[in-house]
Amino acid sequence: MSVQSTPMAEWSTRATERRLAFQKHVAYPVIMHAVMIAVVIIVLLPLIFAFVLSTQSSADWRIVGNIMPGSNAVENYTIAWERASLGRLMFNTTVVAVSVAVGKIILSMMAAFALVYFRIRGGILILGLIMLTHLLPLPVRIVPTYQLLSSFGWIDTFQGLAVPFFASATGVLLFQQFFRTLTTDLADASRVDGAGPMTFLFRILIPVSRTNIGALFLIEFTYMWNQYLWPLLVANSVQTRQVQIGIKQLIATDATVEWGVLMAGVVTTIIPPLVVLLVLQRSLMAGLSGESEDVR
């Protein structure tokens, strides 16, 4: 005996379906977007506050609760640029950050290439020892590193600022895991065509690793741009001084801090890594998710 649905039951079923559809296509997306927008605003609040403060005069920022942009932006940014020699310091930091990023990419790719495509005795042990270097970051070995560079005469030089950061366990692991995801047919085909190991590296592996290279470059560039402790010890002159040390010069020790000038300097130094992030953000997402360029 079949049970026939009543008009009331059909209406109730359609109402339930409409409610579920409304929740799935309207309510949930609105809630999720609202939450994400709120999180983004919270994350950006320090940057927004710094930018607003960089436009205010000393009289403006003394007013409690004043969050409106002021009219001293040009003056504050000009004073910060000239007082801390930000142009020279940003150039110095860019040279060191780019050198470290490029050096790490080259060494990491070569190490990962050797570990994956060559038969090396104790390869797993070597990779494990490379990973153990994470337990010895630069602040832990800062004294012997400083003594070593001093014996080389590299104090207050660009190579002294950059070379200790060239080795990267993170970069080796990133490229090693990526190379293992590639089909072995690539290496076999290049070997049949008579290509040597370096030809295989430059003609095949590097082109398909562009996203990983971009991701590692962005990570290392930002990391070096924000370095403070090592440049504080090694860079003793304006010719090699880094931008994070220069910002400290905007804080007067014998007078009231000019917050507008200080925040103007901070906002200015954010621009280069922000530009690099905007240019390489797709490479960062693709590299961290394991995607690669198409092999053509």
DRENDO-754264 format. One record per residue (C-alpha): residue number from 1; residue in one letter; x, y, z. Coordinates in nm, 2 decimals, m for minus. Each point is the difference from the previous one (the first is absolute). Layout:
residues N
[pt NUM; 'a'; [X; Y; Z]],
...
//
This chain:
residues 296
[pt 1; 'm'; [0.00; 0.00; 0.00]],
[pt 2; 's'; [0.16; 0.33; m0.11]],
[pt 3; 'v'; [0.00; 0.31; 0.21]],
[pt 4; 'q'; [m0.11; 0.30; m0.20]],
[pt 5; 's'; [0.16; 0.33; 0.10]],
[pt 6; 't'; [m0.24; 0.27; 0.11]],
[pt 7; 'p'; [0.02; 0.37; m0.11]],
[pt 8; 'm'; [0.11; 0.09; 0.35]],
[pt 9; 'a'; [0.29; m0.25; m0.02]],
[pt 10; 'e'; [0.11; 0.12; m0.34]],
[pt 11; 'w'; [m0.01; 0.36; 0.12]],
[pt 12; 's'; [0.21; m0.09; 0.30]],
[pt 13; 't'; [0.25; m0.18; m0.21]],
[pt 14; 'r'; [0.04; 0.29; m0.24]],
[pt 15; 'a'; [0.03; 0.24; 0.29]],
[pt 16; 't'; [0.28; m0.21; 0.14]],
[pt 17; 'e'; [0.17; m0.02; m0.33]],
[pt 18; 'r'; [m0.02; 0.38; m0.04]],
[pt 19; 'r'; [0.13; 0.05; 0.35]],
[pt 20; 'l'; [0.30; m0.23; m0.06]],
[pt 21; 'a'; [0.07; 0.17; m0.34]],
[pt 22; 'f'; [m0.02; 0.34; 0.17]],
[pt 23; 'q'; [0.24; m0.11; 0.27]],
[pt 24; 'k'; [0.25; m0.16; m0.25]],
[pt 25; 'h'; [0.00; 0.27; m0.27]],
[pt 26; 'v'; [m0.07; 0.32; 0.20]],
[pt 27; 'a'; [0.03; m0.02; 0.38]],
[pt 28; 'y'; [0.32; m0.21; 0.02]],
[pt 29; 'p'; [0.19; 0.20; m0.27]],
[pt 30; 'v'; [m0.10; 0.33; 0.16]],
[pt 31; 'i'; [0.11; m0.12; 0.35]],
[pt 32; 'm'; [0.33; m0.14; m0.13]],
[pt 33; 'h'; [0.08; 0.32; m0.20]],
[pt 34; 'a'; [m0.09; 0.21; 0.30]],
[pt 35; 'v'; [0.23; m0.20; 0.22]],
[pt 36; 'm'; [0.29; 0.02; m0.26]],
[pt 37; 'i'; [m0.05; 0.37; m0.04]],
[pt 38; 'a'; [0.01; 0.05; 0.38]],
[pt 39; 'v'; [0.32; m0.21; 0.02]],
[pt 40; 'v'; [0.16; 0.20; m0.28]],
[pt 41; 'i'; [m0.09; 0.33; 0.17]],
[pt 42; 'i'; [0.14; m0.13; 0.33]],
[pt 43; 'v'; [0.33; m0.10; m0.17]],
[pt 44; 'l'; [0.03; 0.33; m0.19]],
[pt 45; 'l'; [m0.08; 0.22; 0.31]],
[pt 46; 'p'; [0.37; 0.05; 0.10]],
[pt 47; 'l'; [0.09; 0.09; m0.36]],
[pt 48; 'i'; [m0.30; 0.24; m0.03]],
[pt 49; 'f'; [0.08; 0.15; 0.33]],
[pt 50; 'a'; [0.37; 0.05; m0.10]],
[pt 51; 'f'; [m0.11; 0.17; m0.33]],
[pt 52; 'v'; [m0.24; 0.23; 0.18]],
[pt 53; 'l'; [0.26; 0.09; 0.26]],
[pt 54; 's'; [0.26; 0.07; m0.27]],
[pt 55; 't'; [m0.22; 0.28; m0.14]],
[pt 56; 'q'; [m0.06; 0.17; 0.34]],
[pt 57; 's'; [0.19; 0.28; 0.17]],
[pt 58; 's'; [0.11; m0.02; 0.36]],
[pt 59; 'a'; [m0.31; 0.20; 0.10]],
[pt 60; 'd'; [m0.23; m0.25; m0.18]],
[pt 61; 'w'; [0.13; m0.32; 0.15]],
[pt 62; 'r'; [m0.01; 0.14; 0.35]],
[pt 63; 'i'; [m0.38; 0.02; m0.03]],
[pt 64; 'v'; [m0.14; m0.32; 0.15]],
[pt 65; 'g'; [m0.22; m0.19; m0.24]],
[pt 66; 'n'; [0.10; 0.20; m0.31]],
[pt 67; 'i'; [0.00; m0.25; m0.28]],
[pt 68; 'm'; [m0.04; 0.24; m0.29]],
[pt 69; 'p'; [0.29; 0.06; m0.25]],
[pt 70; 'g'; [0.19; 0.32; 0.05]],
[pt 71; 's'; [0.15; 0.25; m0.23]],
[pt 72; 'n'; [0.37; m0.06; 0.08]],
[pt 73; 'a'; [0.06; m0.30; m0.23]],
[pt 74; 'v'; [0.24; 0.17; m0.23]],
[pt 75; 'e'; [0.20; 0.16; 0.28]],
[pt 76; 'n'; [0.02; m0.32; 0.20]],
[pt 77; 'y'; [0.11; m0.22; m0.29]],
[pt 78; 't'; [0.26; 0.25; m0.11]],
[pt 79; 'i'; [0.15; 0.03; 0.35]],
[pt 80; 'a'; [0.00; m0.38; 0.04]],
[pt 81; 'w'; [0.17; m0.05; m0.34]],
[pt 82; 'e'; [0.27; 0.25; 0.06]],
[pt 83; 'r'; [0.06; m0.05; 0.37]],
[pt 84; 'a'; [0.05; m0.38; m0.02]],
[pt 85; 's'; [0.15; 0.00; m0.36]],
[pt 86; 'l'; [m0.27; m0.25; m0.09]],
[pt 87; 'g'; [0.09; 0.00; m0.37]],
[pt 88; 'r'; [0.35; m0.13; 0.07]],
[pt 89; 'l'; [m0.12; m0.24; 0.27]],
[pt 90; 'm'; [m0.27; m0.15; m0.22]],
[pt 91; 'f'; [0.25; m0.04; m0.27]],
[pt 92; 'n'; [0.24; m0.19; 0.24]],
[pt 93; 't'; [m0.28; m0.22; 0.13]],
[pt 94; 't'; [m0.12; m0.08; m0.35]],
[pt 95; 'v'; [0.35; m0.10; m0.11]],
[pt 96; 'v'; [0.03; m0.23; 0.30]],
[pt 97; 'a'; [m0.35; m0.14; m0.02]],
[pt 98; 'v'; [0.02; m0.08; m0.37]],
[pt 99; 's'; [0.35; m0.15; 0.04]],
[pt 100; 'v'; [m0.12; m0.23; 0.28]],
[pt 101; 'a'; [m0.31; m0.10; m0.19]],
[pt 102; 'v'; [0.19; m0.08; m0.32]],
[pt 103; 'g'; [0.28; m0.18; 0.19]],
[pt 104; 'k'; [m0.25; m0.21; 0.19]],
[pt 105; 'i'; [m0.19; m0.09; m0.32]],
[pt 106; 'i'; [0.32; m0.11; m0.18]],
[pt 107; 'l'; [0.15; m0.20; 0.29]],
[pt 108; 's'; [m0.34; m0.16; 0.09]],
[pt 109; 'm'; [m0.08; m0.10; m0.35]],
[pt 110; 'm'; [0.35; m0.15; m0.06]],
[pt 111; 'a'; [m0.02; m0.20; 0.33]],
[pt 112; 'a'; [m0.35; m0.13; m0.07]],
[pt 113; 'f'; [0.10; m0.09; m0.36]],
[pt 114; 'a'; [0.30; m0.20; 0.13]],
[pt 115; 'l'; [m0.21; m0.18; 0.27]],
[pt 116; 'v'; [m0.28; m0.09; m0.24]],
[pt 117; 'y'; [0.17; m0.09; m0.33]],
[pt 118; 'f'; [0.33; m0.14; 0.12]],
[pt 119; 'r'; [0.08; m0.31; 0.19]],
[pt 120; 'i'; [0.17; 0.13; 0.31]],
[pt 121; 'r'; [0.09; m0.23; 0.29]],
[pt 122; 'g'; [m0.17; 0.12; 0.31]],
[pt 123; 'g'; [m0.23; 0.24; m0.19]],
[pt 124; 'i'; [m0.27; m0.04; 0.26]],
[pt 125; 'l'; [0.25; 0.07; 0.28]],
[pt 126; 'i'; [0.13; 0.31; m0.18]],
[pt 127; 'l'; [m0.35; 0.13; m0.04]],
[pt 128; 'g'; [m0.06; m0.06; 0.37]],
[pt 129; 'l'; [0.31; 0.19; 0.09]],
[pt 130; 'i'; [m0.11; 0.29; m0.22]],
[pt 131; 'm'; [m0.34; 0.00; 0.18]],
[pt 132; 'l'; [0.18; 0.00; 0.33]],
[pt 133; 't'; [0.15; 0.34; m0.08]],
[pt 134; 'h'; [m0.34; 0.14; 0.08]],
[pt 135; 'l'; [0.09; m0.06; 0.36]],
[pt 136; 'l'; [0.29; 0.24; m0.03]],
[pt 137; 'p'; [m0.13; 0.33; m0.13]],
[pt 138; 'l'; [0.24; 0.29; m0.03]],
[pt 139; 'p'; [m0.07; 0.16; 0.34]],
[pt 140; 'v'; [0.12; m0.33; 0.16]],
[pt 141; 'r'; [0.32; 0.00; m0.19]],
[pt 142; 'i'; [0.04; 0.37; m0.02]],
[pt 143; 'v'; [0.33; 0.02; 0.20]],
[pt 144; 'p'; [0.20; m0.26; m0.20]],
[pt 145; 't'; [m0.14; 0.14; m0.33]],
[pt 146; 'y'; [0.10; 0.35; 0.10]],
[pt 147; 'q'; [0.35; m0.12; 0.09]],
[pt 148; 'l'; [0.03; m0.19; m0.33]],
[pt 149; 'l'; [m0.10; 0.30; m0.21]],
[pt 150; 's'; [0.23; 0.23; 0.20]],
[pt 151; 's'; [0.29; m0.23; m0.09]],
[pt 152; 'f'; [m0.10; 0.04; m0.36]],
[pt 153; 'g'; [m0.01; 0.37; 0.03]],
[pt 154; 'w'; [m0.37; 0.00; m0.10]],
[pt 155; 'i'; [m0.14; 0.21; 0.28]],
[pt 156; 'd'; [m0.18; 0.31; m0.13]],
[pt 157; 't'; [m0.02; m0.15; m0.35]],
[pt 158; 'f'; [m0.29; m0.13; m0.22]],
[pt 159; 'q'; [0.14; m0.35; m0.01]],
[pt 160; 'g'; [0.02; m0.01; 0.37]],
[pt 161; 'l'; [m0.37; 0.09; 0.02]],
[pt 162; 'a'; [m0.11; m0.25; m0.27]],
[pt 163; 'v'; [0.22; m0.31; m0.01]],
[pt 164; 'p'; [m0.09; m0.14; 0.35]],
[pt 165; 'f'; [m0.36; m0.03; m0.13]],
[pt 166; 'f'; [0.07; m0.18; m0.33]],
[pt 167; 'a'; [m0.06; m0.35; 0.13]],
[pt 168; 's'; [m0.37; m0.09; 0.03]],
[pt 169; 'a'; [m0.14; m0.32; 0.12]],
[pt 170; 't'; [m0.35; 0.13; m0.08]],
[pt 171; 'g'; [0.10; 0.06; m0.37]],
[pt 172; 'v'; [0.16; m0.35; m0.03]],
[pt 173; 'l'; [m0.31; m0.16; 0.14]],
[pt 174; 'l'; [m0.23; 0.20; m0.23]],
[pt 175; 'f'; [0.19; m0.09; m0.32]],
[pt 176; 'q'; [0.07; m0.36; 0.11]],
[pt 177; 'q'; [m0.37; m0.07; 0.06]],
[pt 178; 'f'; [m0.09; 0.17; m0.33]],
[pt 179; 'f'; [0.25; m0.19; m0.21]],
[pt 180; 'r'; [m0.13; m0.33; 0.15]],
[pt 181; 't'; [m0.35; 0.09; m0.14]],
[pt 182; 'l'; [0.14; 0.02; m0.35]],
[pt 183; 't'; [m0.03; m0.31; m0.22]],
[pt 184; 't'; [0.32; m0.19; m0.06]],
[pt 185; 'd'; [m0.07; 0.00; m0.37]],
[pt 186; 'l'; [0.14; 0.35; m0.01]],
[pt 187; 'a'; [0.35; m0.12; 0.11]],
[pt 188; 'd'; [m0.02; m0.31; m0.21]],
[pt 189; 'a'; [m0.10; 0.20; m0.32]],
[pt 190; 's'; [0.28; 0.25; 0.05]],
[pt 191; 'r'; [0.25; m0.28; 0.05]],
[pt 192; 'v'; [m0.11; m0.17; m0.32]],
[pt 193; 'd'; [0.03; 0.33; m0.18]],
[pt 194; 'g'; [0.36; 0.03; 0.12]],
[pt 195; 'a'; [m0.05; 0.28; 0.24]],
[pt 196; 'g'; [0.23; 0.02; 0.29]],
[pt 197; 'p'; [m0.10; 0.07; 0.36]],
[pt 198; 'm'; [0.06; 0.38; m0.02]],
[pt 199; 't'; [m0.19; 0.02; m0.33]],
[pt 200; 'f'; [m0.29; m0.19; 0.17]],
[pt 201; 'l'; [0.01; 0.24; 0.29]],
[pt 202; 'f'; [0.01; 0.32; m0.20]],
[pt 203; 'r'; [m0.23; m0.11; m0.29]],
[pt 204; 'i'; [m0.27; m0.19; 0.19]],
[pt 205; 'l'; [0.01; 0.03; 0.38]],
[pt 206; 'i'; [0.05; 0.37; 0.03]],
[pt 207; 'p'; [m0.28; 0.09; m0.25]],
[pt 208; 'v'; [m0.25; m0.23; 0.18]],
[pt 209; 's'; [0.11; 0.13; 0.34]],
[pt 210; 'r'; [m0.08; 0.37; m0.06]],
[pt 211; 't'; [m0.28; 0.01; 0.25]],
[pt 212; 'n'; [0.21; m0.16; 0.27]],
[pt 213; 'i'; [0.29; 0.24; m0.08]],
[pt 214; 'g'; [m0.24; 0.30; 0.02]],
[pt 215; 'a'; [m0.15; m0.13; 0.33]],
[pt 216; 'l'; [0.35; m0.05; 0.16]],
[pt 217; 'f'; [0.12; 0.34; m0.13]],
[pt 218; 'l'; [m0.30; 0.18; 0.16]],
[pt 219; 'i'; [0.05; m0.18; 0.33]],
[pt 220; 'e'; [0.37; 0.06; 0.03]],
[pt 221; 'f'; [m0.02; 0.36; m0.13]],
[pt 222; 't'; [m0.25; 0.09; 0.27]],
[pt 223; 'y'; [0.19; m0.19; 0.26]],
[pt 224; 'm'; [0.32; 0.19; m0.07]],
[pt 225; 'w'; [m0.18; 0.33; m0.03]],
[pt 226; 'n'; [m0.11; m0.04; 0.36]],
[pt 227; 'q'; [0.33; m0.10; 0.14]],
[pt 228; 'y'; [0.11; 0.21; 0.30]],
[pt 229; 'l'; [0.25; m0.18; 0.23]],
[pt 230; 'w'; [0.26; m0.11; m0.25]],
[pt 231; 'p'; [0.02; 0.34; m0.19]],
[pt 232; 'l'; [0.01; 0.17; 0.34]],
[pt 233; 'l'; [0.33; m0.19; 0.07]],
[pt 234; 'v'; [0.16; 0.00; m0.34]],
[pt 235; 'a'; [m0.10; 0.32; m0.18]],
[pt 236; 'n'; [0.18; 0.28; 0.17]],
[pt 237; 's'; [m0.01; 0.28; m0.27]],
[pt 238; 'v'; [m0.27; 0.16; m0.21]],
[pt 239; 'q'; [0.16; m0.17; m0.31]],
[pt 240; 't'; [m0.12; m0.34; 0.12]],
[pt 241; 'r'; [m0.27; 0.08; 0.27]],
[pt 242; 'q'; [m0.33; m0.16; m0.05]],
[pt 243; 'v'; [m0.34; 0.17; 0.00]],
[pt 244; 'q'; [m0.13; m0.16; 0.33]],
[pt 245; 'i'; [0.30; 0.16; 0.18]],
[pt 246; 'g'; [m0.06; 0.33; m0.17]],
[pt 247; 'i'; [m0.36; 0.01; 0.13]],
[pt 248; 'k'; [0.14; m0.01; 0.35]],
[pt 249; 'q'; [0.18; 0.32; m0.07]],
[pt 250; 'l'; [m0.33; 0.18; m0.04]],
[pt 251; 'i'; [m0.06; m0.06; 0.37]],
[pt 252; 'a'; [0.17; 0.28; 0.19]],
[pt 253; 't'; [0.13; m0.11; 0.34]],
[pt 254; 'd'; [0.02; 0.35; 0.15]],
[pt 255; 'a'; [m0.34; 0.14; m0.12]],
[pt 256; 't'; [m0.36; m0.08; m0.06]],
[pt 257; 'v'; [m0.05; m0.26; m0.28]],
[pt 258; 'e'; [m0.13; 0.16; m0.31]],
[pt 259; 'w'; [m0.26; m0.27; m0.08]],
[pt 260; 'g'; [m0.10; 0.15; m0.33]],
[pt 261; 'v'; [0.35; m0.01; m0.13]],
[pt 262; 'l'; [0.07; m0.35; 0.14]],
[pt 263; 'm'; [m0.31; m0.15; m0.15]],
[pt 264; 'a'; [0.08; 0.17; m0.33]],
[pt 265; 'g'; [0.33; m0.18; 0.00]],
[pt 266; 'v'; [m0.17; m0.33; 0.09]],
[pt 267; 'v'; [m0.26; 0.03; m0.28]],
[pt 268; 't'; [0.27; 0.09; m0.25]],
[pt 269; 't'; [0.20; m0.32; 0.09]],
[pt 270; 'i'; [m0.30; m0.22; m0.05]],
[pt 271; 'i'; [m0.03; 0.09; m0.37]],
[pt 272; 'p'; [0.28; m0.22; m0.15]],
[pt 273; 'p'; [m0.11; m0.33; 0.16]],
[pt 274; 'l'; [m0.36; 0.09; m0.08]],
[pt 275; 'v'; [0.08; 0.05; m0.36]],
[pt 276; 'v'; [0.19; m0.33; m0.01]],
[pt 277; 'l'; [m0.30; m0.17; 0.16]],
[pt 278; 'l'; [m0.24; 0.14; m0.25]],
[pt 279; 'v'; [0.22; m0.11; m0.29]],
[pt 280; 'l'; [0.07; m0.35; 0.13]],
[pt 281; 'q'; [m0.32; m0.09; 0.19]],
[pt 282; 'r'; [m0.11; m0.25; m0.26]],
[pt 283; 's'; [0.33; m0.17; 0.01]],
[pt 284; 'l'; [m0.02; m0.02; 0.38]],
[pt 285; 'm'; [m0.34; m0.16; 0.00]],
[pt 286; 'a'; [0.08; m0.24; m0.29]],
[pt 287; 'g'; [0.34; m0.09; 0.15]],
[pt 288; 'l'; [m0.14; m0.07; 0.35]],
[pt 289; 's'; [m0.29; m0.21; m0.15]],
[pt 290; 'g'; [0.24; m0.21; m0.21]],
[pt 291; 'e'; [m0.11; 0.12; m0.34]],
[pt 292; 's'; [0.25; 0.03; m0.28]],
[pt 293; 'e'; [0.03; 0.15; m0.34]],
[pt 294; 'd'; [m0.10; m0.21; m0.30]],
[pt 295; 'v'; [0.28; m0.18; m0.17]],
[pt 296; 'r'; [0.00; 0.10; m0.37]],
//
